[in-house]
Amino acid sequence: MNKNDLSKALCKEKGLDTSLFFEDFELMTAKEKKDIIAVCESCPVVKQCREYGMSQRDGYGVWGGVFFKRGKIVRSYYSSKKPKLT
């Protein structure tokens, strides 16, 4: 799996400001988190994106609805149900 496999990612196709996906999780507002997760939920490559994030030892940001920091999962909203943001 590589970044080229993510060319159909909804965040890229919609021309979204992807810098939001790489902000510090703790500093993000609940609305920012909710907006990002909404994009991930409807993305056709969410699984590949999440797998890419998990494969990066120094991964940072949101990959497939999972928030990573230094390659470790900070928070995951991925499930078959709608995410609950706190």
QUIFEN-V39514 format. One record per backbone hydrogen bond with DSSP energy under -1.0 kcal/mol. CO is the residue of the C=O (numbers start at 1). NH is the residue of the N-H. E is the energy in kcal/mol with one decimal. If there is no record, write none. Layout:
co:CO nh:NH e:E
co:CO nh:NH e:E
This chain:
co:2 nh:5 e:-1.5
co:3 nh:6 e:-1.8
co:4 nh:7 e:-1.4
co:6 nh:9 e:-2.1
co:9 nh:13 e:-2.5
co:10 nh:14 e:-2.4
co:11 nh:16 e:-1.5
co:12 nh:15 e:-1.1
co:16 nh:18 e:-1.4
co:17 nh:20 e:-1.6
co:18 nh:21 e:-1.3
co:19 nh:22 e:-1.7
co:20 nh:23 e:-1.1
co:21 nh:62 e:-2.8
co:24 nh:27 e:-1.3
co:25 nh:28 e:-1.0
co:29 nh:33 e:-2.2
co:30 nh:34 e:-2.5
co:31 nh:35 e:-2.8
co:32 nh:36 e:-2.2
co:33 nh:37 e:-2.5
co:34 nh:38 e:-2.2
co:35 nh:39 e:-1.5
co:36 nh:40 e:-2.3
co:37 nh:41 e:-2.8
co:38 nh:42 e:-1.1
co:40 nh:43 e:-1.3
co:43 nh:46 e:-1.1
co:45 nh:49 e:-2.6
co:46 nh:50 e:-2.5
co:47 nh:51 e:-2.4
co:48 nh:52 e:-2.3
co:49 nh:53 e:-2.4
co:50 nh:54 e:-2.2
co:51 nh:55 e:-1.4
co:56 nh:59 e:-1.4
co:59 nh:71 e:-3.4
co:61 nh:68 e:-3.4
co:65 nh:77 e:-2.1
co:66 nh:63 e:-2.5
co:67 nh:74 e:-3.7
co:67 nh:75 e:-1.3
co:68 nh:61 e:-2.4
co:69 nh:72 e:-1.7
co:72 nh:69 e:-2.5
co:75 nh:67 e:-3.4
